Amino acid sequence: PEGFVDLKDAQEEDYEETLQDHPDSDDLLAALVLEATPKRVTAYRRGGETVTVSGEGLKFAERMLDSRTPPTRRIRRGAVIRIQKDDHDDWQIVQLPEAEGAFISVNPQDGAVRSLVGGFDFSRSQYNHVTQAWRQPGSGFKPFIYSSALEKGFTPATVINDAPVVVDAALTGGQVWEPKNYDGRYEGPMSMRMALAKSKNMVSIRILQTISPQYAQDYITRFGFDADRHPPYLTMALGAGSATPLQMARAFSVFATGGYRTEPYVIQKIVDDRGNVLAQAQPARAGDESLRVIDTRNAFIMDSMMHDVMRYGTGARAMVLGRQDLAGKSGTTNDYIDAWFSGYQPTLVSIAWVGFDQPKKLGPGETGSVTALPIWMNYMAKALKGTPEMVQRVPEGVVSVKVNENGLQSTEGKPEFFFRENVPPEQGPVDPGVRTTEDARNQLF
């Protein structure tokens, strides 16, 4: 409950006065409890309406209706609560969230902003989290590290060891660092494609260690990120820098457009009361080569890898949308402080973020795929309704070759995309007693 008042001898005008201190927030309405049992709550609404909540409408508040709950936390007579109509027009008990959120959706082809939600309630806070909140992007930053690695000769089939690593303080900009995977599990050598889908921290660190943080820091500016907000240390591999949701939308648009960076804009045109157009946006569109920031082949392969994030990785829940043209990446920072989901379809890039204004834990298990992805899914389900599925065309210079689990050509392997100049060699005969090049590479990575 948001508060308690003593209703002994209270009149209706007293009820109204109490609710004046608890303004409604959109459809989350303040109500004063007149009677409460584990099976039924009767409450007074501003204006004299009395409402009853029962059945499924009490599900969220079950523990707060238990007689064993301390009085300061129990829903009882005199408690101020929040109620809301559900999809069946029945009342349910809800609450105002302490956490904040942000959401932005843009057309990547020209940057037109289709939706922008800067926070939960403007009357509570005028802080625009989309444009002003600099937060750690966490694992949602990994696609940009992987993209930079493709330019250094890595491929989706490159095998890298998912094993613990200890990083010297000189390479972190702070103290000795012993990072871990989110689930604490290590699966040994795996392809870059699989590592991105599973969001393996150790693999990202080893990639960045190989291409160098300095190279990656320069490379990410192509996507519109500020280099000084992403110090050139290995922690950058896990998104330890800072970015706004607006920046993330612009950056993911590069993958959605095949390598072009368009600039988000909010106002399409301004018209006076006589219908005269006073100003009109003239955005540059994807396809204008002056906007190209990465190789179209790089964008295509990254898009392909992020499709697998949605198919069997951290974004797999979105498959219920029934679309095969979705790509994206979840993002979770240390101690569940920030939760992100950044994803797109070729005509729409959307970013969801959840966190507290004063950074603190959202709670155990509140990852990007648990907390932010449902927001993203709910929006995309409606925004893409009626939009035909789109298949990205394989660009010139990209070839498909079958490779085995060692990342080498094999007629019995699975097809993988490569830059034509980076096609791996064929798997030769292996002498069990001889240490292979692949063994050496796994040891290195």
MARMIFI-631260 format. One record per atom (N, C-alpha, C, O): y, x, z; residue in one letter. Coordinates in pm, whole numbers, plus 50000, padded with zeros to 5 digits. Last residue first. Layout:
MARMIFI-631260
YXZA...
//
This chain:
MARMIFI-631260
481035428447252F481765416147281F481255409047405F481775398547442F479275450347264L480715452447260L481455439947305L482385440647385L476815437947258Q477145446147373Q478655448147382Q479245447647489Q476955426147009N476865417547127N477225425247254N477865419947345N476955449346854R478135440746855R478125431446977R479155429247039R474425459346904A475585467246942A476835458546950A477665460147040A472885439546794D472765442546936D473995449946985D474535447147092D473645442446528E474005430146599E473895432146750E474725427046826E472515466446465T473975465546467T474425453346544T475425453546615T469645471046686T470335466946564T471845467246580T472385468146690T467425494646794R468605487046838R469465483946716R469955493046649R464005491546726V465275497746690V466425488746733V466395476646710V461665478646764G461905490346848G463235496946822G463575506846887G461525458246578P461685454746719P462025466646807P462615464946914P463345460346291D462285467446363D462485464746511D463515468646566D464115435446064V464465441246193V463235447546256V462215440946274V465365432345731P464215433145822P464605440445950P465335450245947P468675416845716G467605425445669G466435425345765G466515419045871G470705391145624Q469865395845734Q468735404345676Q467935399445596Q473535400545423E472275393545443E471525399545562E471685411345594E476965400945550P475825406045473P474565397845502P474535389445591P479525374645536P478695384545605P477545389445517P477185382745419P482615372545369V481235367645373V480345378345437V480415389945398V485305377545341N484685380145471N483265374745483N482765372545593N486395370145103E486295384545127E485605387945260E485345399545289E486425342245122R485545348645025R485345363545056R484245368845037R486205330145448F487075335645346F486145343145250F485185349545293F483595305545500F484145319145513F485265321145413F485295314945307F481595281045665F482715284445578F483225298445608F483285302745723F478025276245655E479255279445728E480325283345628E480025288345520E474805260945681P476005264245603P477225266445692P477425259445792P472145277945854K473005266245840K474255270145762K474735281345775K469235295045712G470285292445809G471035279545783G470635271245702G467445303445531E466955293545627E468025289945731E467745282645827E468675323145393T468385310745319T467895299745413T467935287945377T471305339645548S469885336645552S469645323445481S470355313645506S473765362645657Q473255353845552Q471745352145565Q471005361645588Q474495362346012L474185369245887L473585359445786L472985349445824L474735353146268G475925353346186G475735360446054G476715364145989G472465349846408N473105362946421N474375364046339N475035374446339N471515325746330E472165326346461E472805339846489E473595341246583E472355326645974N471465324346088N472225325946218N473455327446218N474035308545710V473895319945801V472955316245915V472775304545949V474995300045384K474065297645494K473915310245578K473695321145525K478385294845293V477205303445288V476305300145406V476795297645517V481095284945107S480105280445205S478825288545186S478265289045077S484385298845079V483035296545029V482135292145143V482385295145259V487715298444979V486785295545088V485425292445028V485315284444935V489155300944751G489045312844835G488185310844958G487955320245033G490675269244749E490225280844672E490195293044764E491115295244843E489655246045009P490625253344927P489995265044851P488915269844887P488095215545018V487845229745040V488785237744951V488725236544829V490005188245140R489425195245025R489245210045058R490115216245118R489205166545403Q489985178045359Q489265185245245Q488065188045253Q489065132245376V488255144345379V489105155845325V489655154945215V489915103645566M490305113845469M489435126245487M489105130145599M489605068345596E489215081845636E489545091645525E489475088345407E492465046345586P491195051345531P490885065345584P491785073145612P493665026545843T493915039045770T492585044445717T491665046945795T493015005346002G493305002445862G493595014845779G493765013845658G494245021346283K493545009446234K493975006446091K495165005046062K495585041746398L494855044846274L494095032846218L493395034046117L496685030446627A497585036246527A496885038846394A497525038246288A494445022546779K495375012546725K496205018146610K496405011446509K493175046546831A492375035046787A493265024446722A492875018246623A495205062446933M494725064946797M493895053346744M493915050646624M495495051847197Y496575051347099Y496045052546956Y496395044646869Y493005056947310N493545043347311N494655041747208N494745031547140N492785084847281M491865075847211M492445061747200M492365055347095M494795094047456W494825097447313W493975087647233W494405082847128W493755084547696I495095080247652I495205082247501I495645073347428I491295098447710P491315083747698P492665078247653P492705068347580P492255126147731L491605121047609L491575105847601L491815100447493L493215130647992A494155128847881A493515122747757A494155115047685A490895130548166T492165124248203T493075121148085T493645110248077T488685142548039V488495131248130V489795123448149V489785111048148V489585163447889S488705153847823S488435141647910S488005131247858S491065177948078G491735171647965G490885161047899G491395150647857G489745169248406T489945177948291T490705170548181T490945158548190T489265164748699E490295158448615E490665167948500E491745173848498E487505176448877G486965170348756G487975164048664G487605158548560G489515170549162P488295176549105P487815168848982P487725156648982P493035166649086G491815162749156G490605168849089G490655172048970G495405177349017L495195163248986L493985157849060L493925146049094L497165200249219K495895195849164K495895180849136K496315172749219K500565205349110K499525205449212K498275199349150K498335193949039K503915210549021P502495213248991P501605213649114P501835221249209P505885184549029Q505735196749108Q504255200449101Q503435194149168Q504985164848852D506235171948827D506275185048904D506655195448849D501505165848761F502555162748857F503815170648822F503735181648768F500045153148451G500225162948559G501295158248655G501935147948633G498955150048118V499035143948251V499155155048355V498455165148347V499495144247770W499525153447885W499635145448014W500315135148019W498605142147431A498675135447560A498625145847671A497825155147666A499605140747098I499425149447214I499585141147341I500565133947357I498715136746756S499085130746885S498715139947000S497655146247000S499395133046418V499095142746524V499575136746655V500725132346665V498375118446121L498915115746254L498435126246354L497235128246373L497065122545884T498345115445877T499015113846013T500125108346021T494655136445943P495635142245851P496995135245844P497975141445803P494515134046297Q493935129646171Q494985133946069Q496155134946106Q494275152446606Y494935147046488Y493945141646386Y492745144346389Y495175163446942G494275160646831G494995153746716G496155149846727G495035173947264S495815175447141S494875173247024S493895180547008S495205165847594F494375164647474F495305164647354F496225156647344F495375180747921W495895178247787W494795173247694W493615176047714W496375184948250A495315179648163A495935175548030A496905167948026A497035208048507D497495201548384D496285196948304D495295204148291D495455214348730I496875211348748I497455204148626I498295195248641I492815222648789Y493085208948738Y494555205048755Y494855193648792Y492545249348847D492665240048959D493065225948915D493595218148995D493925259748536N493285263148663N493575252648770N494695247648781N494025233548284T494465245948346T493755248048479T493075239148529T492705221847984T492685220448130T493105233848189T492605244348149T492565204447684G493205215347757G493195212347906G493625201647949G490755198447377S491175194947513S491835207047577S491685218447532S491525194247038K491105203347144K491635198447278K492795194647291K490545181746708G491405183646824G490835193246925G489805199546902G490135156846453A489985170546499A490885172346621A491885165246635A488625131546253L489405135346370L489115149746409L487975154346400L487145118846059D488245127446016D489165131346131D490355134046110D485255100446118Q484765113946097Q485895123646061Q485635135446034Q485295073846356R485925081146247R485365095346240R485045101446343R484665058246579G483975055846452G484595062746333G484455058046220G485425060246833L486415054546742L485835052346603L486425045446520L483495074046959V483375059446967V484415052746877V484295040746848V484265100046951M483415095446842M483215080346845M482815074346745M485565107847177A486365101047075A485525096246957A486035089046871A483815122747324R483985108647362R484735100847255R484575088647243R484055149047233A483005140447177A483155125747213A482665117047141A485675169947298G486325157647251G485335147247202G485735137547137G484145191847362T484875185347471T485605172647429T486095165247514T481645186547108G482305194647210G483045186347312G482635175247346G480665173246892Y479725176347000Y480325184847111Y479605189847197Y482905163246744R481545158446719R480615161046837R479855152246877R485225175846826M485135161346839M483695156346824M483315146346885M484635201846765V485045198846902V484895183846928V484485179747036V484295199146493D483095200446576D483415198746724D482545194546801D486905198846412H486105186846389H484845187246477H484405177046528H487595224746463M488045214646559M487435200946532M487435192346620M486455237146241M485955240446374M486375229946477M485615226646567M488015226046035S486565224046036S485995226546175S485145218946223S490495236446104D490295221946102D488815218746110D488405209746184D489965263346058M490275258846194M490085243746205M489565238946306M489605262045780I488485266045866I488735262046011I487805257846080I492175253545696F490985245745664F489825249245758F489155240245808F493865273945786A494045260345837A492795251945814A492395244145900A492875295045629N492825295845775N492915281845835N492135278245924N493545285945377R492125288145410R491935288645561R490955283445615R496285286145378T495615273145371T494135274345405T493535264945456T497815308045608D496995306645488D496285293045491D495745289045594D500795296245770I499485302745771I498765299745639I499075290045570I503225285845693V503245295945798V501885302745815V501815313745870V505315270445455R503975275845485R504075287045588R504875296245575R507735261745375L507305257745509L505945263645547L505495261845660L508025268745117S508905275645212S508535272245356S508975279045449S506385251644979E505845264645016E506755272645109E506315282145174E505905219445050D507015228545021D506595242345071D506465244545191D503805208445172G503665210645028G504785219444977G504655226144874G505445187045395A504315196145372A504055196745222A504085186445153A508995183345348R507645178245358R506605189245336R506855199245267R512065180845522A511215188545430A509775184245454A509385181845568A513935150545562P513005160745611P512295168145498P511965162345394P516585137845590Q516015143045466Q515045154345501Q515315166045475Q517885108845744A517125121345754A516585125145616A516175116545538A521155096945702Q519725095145675Q519035108645677Q519515118545621Q524015078045792A523285090845791A521815087945768A521305077545809A525015053645721L525945064045766L525295077845765L525955087945742L524645028245504V523895039445561V524875050745593V525485056545504V525794995945573N526065008845509N525295019945580N525315020745703N525574972045700G524434976545622G524654989645550G523784994145474G527524965545866R527624959845731R526484964445641R526434961145523R527164979446097D526954964946103D527084958145968D526784946245955D525475009745973D526505002346047D526254987346037D525284983045976D522605029846034V523245019745950V524295012446032V524055009246148V520835059346012I521815052046092I522575042745999I523115047045897I517335069045998K518655066745939K519525058646035K519025052046126K515455081846166Q515275081646020Q516595079045949Q516925085745852Q515245101846443I516075091746377I515915092746226I516185103046165I513445122746511V513325109546573V514065098746495V513565087546482V511315149046389Y512625142646399Y512435128146443Y511395122146417Y509645180746379P509715166846426P511145161646428P512075168846465P509195200046092E509975198646215E510055183946256E510485175546178E506125215145977T507235205745961T507935204046096T507325206346201T504415240545844R505035236545971R506255227845944R507275232545894R501285241345673Y502735239545668Y503265235145805Y502635227045873Y498495242345671G499235254745689G500745253645686G501435263745696G497355217645641G496845228445558G497705240845563G497665249045471G498185198745817T498815198845684T498275209745593T498715211045479T496875202846056A496695189945989A497215190045845A496735182345761A497775227646139F496375226146100F496155213446019F495355213145926F500425220646193V500145231246096V498695230346048V498415232145929V500335202746400S500635197546266S500335207946158S500025204346045S500085218146622F498855212446568F499085206246430F498135204746352F502875223946655A501905234546628A500615229046567A500105234646470A504075199446711R504505207046593R503455217446554R503175219446436R502745193746950A502635184746835A503015191946706A502325190546604A503565214647112M502145213447080M501945204346959M501075206846876M506285209047135Q505845221247068Q504385220347027Q504015224846918Q506095185147282L506715185047150L506295197347070L505975196346952L504995193947524P504195185347436P504765184647294P504015183747197P505885228947559T506165214747579T505215206547491T504705211747392T504375257047726A504795249947604A505105235547641A504635230547744A503505289347850S504055275947870S504545270247738S505055277347652S500495307547924G501925307247895G502475293247922G501955286148008G497805306247947A498545308148070A500055308648048A500815310048144A495605301347770G496785292847771G497595293847898G498045283747952G493645319747766L493335307247834L494565298347848L494575289047929L494775341447645A493585335647583A493235322147641A492605313947575A496695350747816M497145342147708M495965335247640M496115324447583M495475369247974T495535355648026T496035345747921T495815333647934T495925393547853L494695386447820L494665372147874L493895363847825L499405393647751Y498315397647838Y497085389347805Y497185379147736Y502225390447650P501075396347580P500025402347673P499795414447675P503485357947750P503415372547767P502135378347707P501075371947712P504945334047629H503515337147623H503355352347630H503125358847528H507595331547615R506925322447709R505405324447708R504675317347778R508375348147414D508655352447552D508045343247656D507985346747774D507675334047181A506905345847221A507125349447367A506195353247437A507395300147150D508315310747190D507515322647243D506755321147339D505885284546861F505895288147003F506875299547027F507165307546938F505625279046593G506805274146661G506855277046809G507765272446878G503615290846460F503415276746492F504615270746566F504625258846598F504395316846449R504305309546322R504205294546346R504635286446263R504035326546699T505385321946666T505405314646532T506335307046505T501475336446708I501675322546751I503085317546724I503315305446725I501745363646632Y501155353946540Y501485339546580Y501765331246493Y502735377046856D503555376046736D503065364946644D503855357646585D500535373847024Q501855369247067Q502795367746948Q503555358146940Q498505386646881A498455372146899A499815366546939A500215355846893A499345413446904Y499215407146772Y499255391946785Y499955385146710Y499225416447182Q500505418347112Q500475411746974Q501435405446931Q496545413347249P497505403047289P498835404247216P499505394147192P494065421047007S495185425747090S496145414347122S496515406547034S491585415646911I492695415146815I493995420346875I494935423546802I490025419747147T489735427047024T490925427146928T491245437546871T491015402647337Q490915416847370Q490735425247244Q491235436447235Q490625378447212L491995383347229L491995398347260L492875405647215L487805377247230I488485376747100I489875382847112I490255391447032I487425377347504R486915388647425R487545388947286R487785399647230R488615352847570I489155365347625I488695377247542I489485386147511I486945334947437S488365335747401S488985348747450S489785354947379S484565339247579V484635342447436V486085343947392V486425353147318V485175329847831M484835343947814M484935348147668M485345359447638M485625302047794N486715311047831N486405325647801N487265332947753N484615279347561K484135290547642K485255300647669K485755307147577K484555252947447S485715258347519S485325269547613S485665269347732S482695243247279K482355242847421K483465248447509K483345248647632K483995247747038A483565234147071A483275232747219A483575222347279A484285275447052L485475266947055L485095252747094L485785246447174L481605283747040A482415287247157A483675278647167A484085274947276A480775275446790M480185269246908M481045271747031M481205262947116M482375292846635R482445278346618R481925271246742R482555262046794R481545318146711M482895313846744M483025298746734M483705292446815M478155317546841S479135318246732S480505313846781S480625306546880S476965337447118M477105324847044M478175326546937M478985335746943M475235353847378P475805354447243P475835340747175P474835333447176P475455335047693G475135346747612G475745345947473G476675338247451G476255314447852E475155311947760E474835323547668E474035322147576E477085306548181Y477265316148072Y476035315447983Y474895315948031Y478865283948394R477655287748322R477995297248208R479055296148147R481085273148513G480435284248581G479165289148514G478465297648569G482505254548376D481315249748445D480555260848519D479515258248580D484625270848278Y484895258948358Y483685254648440Y483805251448558Y484025305948328N483965293948246N484155281848336N483885282448456N486375327948489K485085321248481K485165310048377K486255305448344K487885360648546P487875346648499P486455341148492P485475348548490P489065381248737E487655378148713E487545363548671E487145355048750E491445406248737W491165392348700W489685390748672W489115398148591W493715424148933V492395423748871V491975409248854V492145401048944V497115412648872Q496055418548950Q494735417848876Q494635411648770Q499225415448619G499255411948761G498205419448839G498385431248870G498825418648355G500215417748399G500335414348546G501415410848594G496365422948256T496695409148292T498155407448329T498665396248333T495915449248218L495745440648101L496075426048130L496075417748039L496165460848462A497095465248357A497025456148235A497985455448157A493995451048607A495325445548632A496325449248522A497235441448493A491065445548405D491925454148485D493325448248496D493785441248406D488695420148424V489825425548350V490735433348445V491125428348550V485345413748377V486345417448478V487465424748406V487215434548335V483275387448265V484095398948234V485075401248349V485555391648411V480135371348184P481245374448274P481985387148234P481405396348176P479635360047843A479145366347966A480335369948053A481445371548001A479085353147548D479625344947656D479005349947786D477995344747832D479705374647286N478925372547408N479685364247510N480775367847554N479735363346952I480455369347064I479735365547193I479235354347206I479445364046607V478725362246733V479425370146844V479655382146830V481015345946354T481025358246434T480385355546570T480745346046638T481275322446220A479905326846249A479865339746329A478785344146369A483945319146166P483315309446258P481905313646299P481395308946402P485135353446180T484715341546107T484125331646207T483835335346321T487635379546177F486625371346245F486285359346157F487065355546069F489745391646044G488395393645993G487295386246067G486145386746025G492205384946133K491755398546164K490305400746122K489695410746162K492555358746086E493355367946006E492955382446028E493315391145949E490965348346285L490515346946146L491285356446055L490725361745958L492585352746508A491395361046490A490855360146347A490345369946293A494455332846486S494915346646469S493725355946446S493835365746373S492785311246541S493415312246410S493885326546384S493735331746274S492185316346809Y491115316846709Y491695318346569Y491165325946487Y494695311746919I494075324946934I492975326646829I492865337246768I494955285346857F495935294646800F495455309146815F495785317646732F492905272446999P492895272346852P493855282446789P493595287646681P493685276147278K492675284647215K492665284047062K492435294346999K495295258647403F495965269247329F494965277747250F495365285647164F493835242047556G494395236247434G495105246547348G495475243647235G493295254847790S492355256847679S492845250747548S492335254047442S496755256347880G495345258347912G494505260447787G494925266947692G499465252447864P498615244447775P497125246247801P496305238547750P501665248748133Q500595256948077Q499705248347989Q499225237848033Q504845234348041R503605234648119R502595244048053R502665246847933R507925222648052W507225234948010W506005236548099W506125239848217W509395193747964A508375198948056A507665211047996A506885209647902A511115183647769Q511655192347874Q510605198947962Q510895208848028Q509925166647584T510845176847535T511255187047640T511705198047606T508145151247736V507785155547600V508635167247556V508135176747496V509365144047973H508305154147978H507885158947839H507325169847827H512475138448059N511635136347941N510585147447934N510875158747895N513605122448342Y513125135248291Y512165132748175Y511155125748191Y514355100848478Q514895102048344Q514485115248278Q514965118748170Q512355080548679S512715094248644S513185094748500S512515089648410S512355053148723R511965062048832R512415076348806R512805083548898R513065042348483S513875038548600S513555047348721S514385048948810S511095051348313F512435057148301F513295053948422F514165061848459F507885059148393D508885048548409D510265054848410D510585062748499D506275080748296F505695067848332F506725056648333F506475045848280F507635097548002G507185096748140G506695082848171G506695074048084G508205097247732G508615108847810G508155108847954G508275119048022G506655090147450V506725084947586V506995096847677V506135105347697V506925082647122L507325092747220L507475085947356L508315077047374L505745079546791S505715074646928S506125085947021S505735097447001S506395091146552R505925077346551R505915071146690R506055059046705R508605112746405V508015109046534V507665094246531V508535085846511V508045130746112A508575118346169A507845114846298A506615113946301A507065153145980G507605154846115G508135142246179G508635142846292G505745151245741D507205152945735D507855154245872D509065156345881D503045153245801Q503475155945664Q504975157845652Q505445165045564Q502455145146056P502545159546029P503085162845891P503545174045867P504025122146239N503445123346106N503565137946066N504675142846044N503275122946591V504125125746476V503325125046347V502105127046345V503495113746926S502715112546803S503655114446685S504725108246680S503225121147269I504015121547146I503075121047027I501995127047028I503445115847614F502695113547491F503655114247373F504765108847377F502895123047959A503735123847839A502845121547718A501655124747718A503075116148313G502395117948186G503395118948073G504575116048090G502545121648667E503355118248551E502525120448424E501415125848429E501115107848969A501145117548859A502055112348747A502295100348735A501185085249117E502015096449162E502155106649050E503195113149037E501325051748986P500745065248991P501725075349048P502945074249030P501195021849164L502045030849088L501465044849097L501145049449206L498155002449134Q499145009949211Q500015018049116Q499635020749003Q496584969849150V496744983149091V497694991049181V498004986749292V494594941249144I495394950249227I495394964149163I494344969449127I494974915248898Q494214926248957Q495144934749041Q496344935549013Q494754882448759W495444892448839W494474903048891W493324900148922W493934875848415D493674874248558D494384885248634D494604896148581D493974878448143D495084871448206D494814868048352D495384858648407D492164895648047H491754881548050H492794872848119H492534861248150H493214920548083D493074915747945D492674901147937D492824894847832D495214914348383D494264921848302D494164915748162D494924906748128D498384917448537K497464908848464K496514917648381K496954927148317K498824932748858Q499004933148712Q498004923448649Q496914921448702Q500444943749159I499484935549086I499824935648938I500964938348899I500824963749448R501144961549306R500044953349242R498854955549267R501994955649783I501034960849686I501584958849544I502644952949524I502764957350116V503374956249983V502434963049883V502124974949897V501394938450387A501364950350300A502054947350167A501944936350113A501234915250530G502454923150544G502494935550458G503504942550455G497794916350587R498984908050588R500214916750615R500234924650710R496464945350414R496404934750516R497694926650507R498584929750428R494884972750307I495604961150255I495384949650353I494264944850372I495235002850494R494484990750463R495394979850406R496534978150450R496505024550586R496045025250447R495355012450403R494935011250287R497075020150847T498175025150763T497795025950616T498655027650530T494595012750961P495615002550934P496735007250841P497284999250765P491725028250806P492855028850900P493955018950862P494215016950744P488895008150730T489975016550678T491125016650779T491465006050833T487164989350818R487065002550880R488145012150831R488295023150885R487514967350660S488064966750797S488014980250868S488734982350966S488504972650328D487454974350428D488084974850567D489064981850589D490394973650141L490204960650204L489144961150313L488914951250383L490304998250031M491504995150108M491424981550175M492274978050258M487974997449884R487995005650006R489205002450094R489145003850216R488794979449672E487684976549764E487774984349895E487664978650003E490684980649472A491154980949610A490054978849713A490344976649831A489434978149227F490184990449254F490494991949402F490575003149454F488404951649255K487524963349244K488234976249280K487694984449354K489714928149250L489754935649376L489014948949369L489014956549465L489224916349010G490594920549036G490744928549164G491764935049185G486664906849015E486894919948954E488294925348982E488514937448978E487414886149292G486424891149197G486724905149148G486994914249227G490994879449317S489614879049365S488694885449261S489154889549154S494204870149412V493404880349345V492004879949405V491834880049527V496774846949365T495504849949431T494724859949347T494594858349225T500274842349432V499164845749343V497924849049426V498024853349541V503154823149436T502034828049517T500844830449425T500444821549350T506594826949366E505234824849315E504204830649412E504384841749464E509204832349441G508504821649509G507094819049461G506434809849510G510564853749349G510844841049285G510064829549343G510234818149300G508064878349379R509494875549371R509734862549294R509174860449187R505024866449526R505754873349420R507214869149422R507554857949461R502644870849779Y503894864349738Y504594872949634Y504734885149651Y499054867649773A500294875249783A501474867349728A501324858649643A495774869549889T496854860549850T498174867849874T498384873449981T492614880649809V493944884749854V494954874749800V494994871949681V489174881749886R490304873949835R491604879149895R491694881750015R487144896149998K486824888349877K488024881149817K487914875149710K488004908850228P487324916950127P487044909449997P486734915749896P491274893650266T489884895150308T489204903750202T489774905850095T494564885750349A493664895150283A492294895150348A492174896550470A497734870850294E496404869750353E495474879050277E495564880250155E500084880050191L500154869650294L498824868250367L498784864850485L501594908450061V500334902250099V500544892350214V501104895750318V503874908549805L503754909449950L502524901649995L502414889649969L504234928849510A503854916349575A503644918849724A503274929849765A505504941649205A505414942549350A505084928849408A505584918649361A503734947748902L504634939448981L504414941249130L503274942149176L503724962948619L503174965748752L504114959448854L505154965048888L504944960648378D504064949648418D503324952448549D502404945048585D507764977348480D507154971448362D506254959948406D506744950348466D507844976348798S507804987248700S507024982148579S505794982548576S510014959549028D508884959548936D508984971348840D510084975748807D511234974749333P511434968749200P510164969549114P509374978849126P511344971449637H510214975849555H510324969549416H509604960149385H513324959949777D513184974449794D512054980249709D511814992249710D512924933349733Q514074939649668Q513994954949675Q514524961949589Q510874925749897L510524929549759L511694935749684L511494942549583L512344919250129T511374930250130T511084935149989T511044947149964T513754897050043E514494909050082E513564921250083E513964932250043E511704878650004E512504883149889E513244896149921E513334905049837E510824875150265Y509904880450164Y510694886350047Y510404897249999Y513074863550373D512664876750422D511694883350325D511734895450304D513084839250248E514174848550216E513874862650266E514354872550210E510844827550366E510774831650226E511894841250189E511694850350109E510544842350698Q510764831350605Q510764836750461Q510694848850439Q508574853150979A509324856050856A509414843750767A508484835650762A507104851851210D508324843551204D509144846151078D510294841751070D505664881551117K505744871551224K507114864851219K508154871551224K505384901550936L505684888350883L505744877450990L505864865650959L506464933650917D505954923951014D506364909950967D507554906850959D505434953350639V506474946350715V505794936550809V504684931850783V504704983950469F504264972750552F505474966550619F506434973550653F504024999750147G504734997950273G504184985950348G503324978750298G502335003149940E503605010349934E504395009250063E505335016850086E498795008250000P500005000050000P501275008650000P501285019850052P
//
